[in-house]
Amino acid sequence: HEISGGQRQRVALAMALACEPDLLIADEPTTALDVTVQSEMLVLLDTLVGERQMAVLFVSHDLAVVSRVTDRVLVMKDGRAVEDGTVRDLVRAPRQAYTKALVDSARKLESALDLGEPR
């Protein structure tokens, strides 16, 4: 009855993968995890997706995490798509005011949006 957040996330991932889905919907899979466990979880998820050749719908408000795990992004506001494109394009030159506000906010909180080499 006493397991860590990382352990809970791993159990939830194992349960979701047990039925071998073609599509895994990962809704905030790294929320409330420390940076080390978060990184481990993302590596595990990436490995499993590659091994099983399944698609992942990664839902997150954390643009720094999103920039690490995907090439394309769909930004939603109030249940509607407001912008889509590559992570690189959205981070470097957001077209919509809402996306710009998200990127600016993330930049204030984390420097992790400073992307390295192109994907």
N, C-alpha and C positions, 0 to 999 in steps of 0.2 A: 504494500500500500504506500510505500515511500520510495518513489523513484524520481530521478531528476527530470528536468524539462527535456534534456537531450535524449534520455532514455524513453520518455513518453513519445517524443517525436519519432524515434526509431521503431517503437512498437506500432504506432499508427501507420508508418510507412510499410512495415512488414505485413500488417493486416490488409492494407490496400493492395499490396503486390501479390498476396496469397492467391488471388483469383486470376492472376495473369492478365490484367487488362491491356487492351490496345491503347487506351488513353488513360493517363494518370492525371487527375486534377489535384494539383498541389496548392492549396489555399493557405497562404502565409506559413509555409512549412518551417521557417526559421525564426518566427516570432518568439521573443522571450528567451532566446538562446544566447549564450555568451559567444564572443567572436570565434574562439577556438572550436567550440561545438558546432557553431553555424557553418564554419568552413568544412568540418568533417561531414556534416549532413549534406552539404552541397556536392562534395566529392562523391559521397555514397550514392546520392540521387543520380548524378551524372553517369557514374559507372553502371548502375542498374539499368538506366534508360538505354545506354549503349548496348549492354549485353542482351537486353530483351527486345531491342528495336521497337520501342513503343514511343508514342507521342506524349508530351507533357504540356498541360496548360498550367503555367506557373502564375499564380495570382499573388501580387505583393504590392504594398505601398512603398517598399524600400528600394529606391532606384539604384542604390549602390549594389545591393544583392542582385537585382534584375540585370544590371550591367555585367555581372559575372557569369550569369547562367544562360543568357539568350542573345540572339542576334537581332531579333525583331520584337517590337513592343507595340501594344495597343493601349493607349491612354484612355481611361474612362472617367467621366464625371457624371454623377447623378444617373448612373445606369446607361449612359450613352457614350459611344465612341466619339472622342473629340480629335484624336490624332493618332496616326500610326506611321511606322517607319523603322529604320534600323536604330539600334540603341545609340550608335555613334552619332547619327544625324539628329536624333531627338535631344541628346545631351548637349551637343555642340551648337545646334541652331533650331531650337523648338519654334514651330510656326504659330502655335496657338497660345494665347495668354495663360490658360490654365496649365499647360505643359511647362511653360516658362516658369511659372510660379512654383511648380513641383521641383523642377531642376534647381532653381535658385535656393529653395528651401533645403534641398538635399546638399547642395554645395556648402551652405552655412553649417550644416551638421557634420558633414563628412567630406573629406577630400578624396574619398574612394571613387568619385565619378571622373577623376582625371584618368581617362582610359589610356592604356599603353598602346601596344601594336594593334593594327587592325585585325579583325577576326577573319 
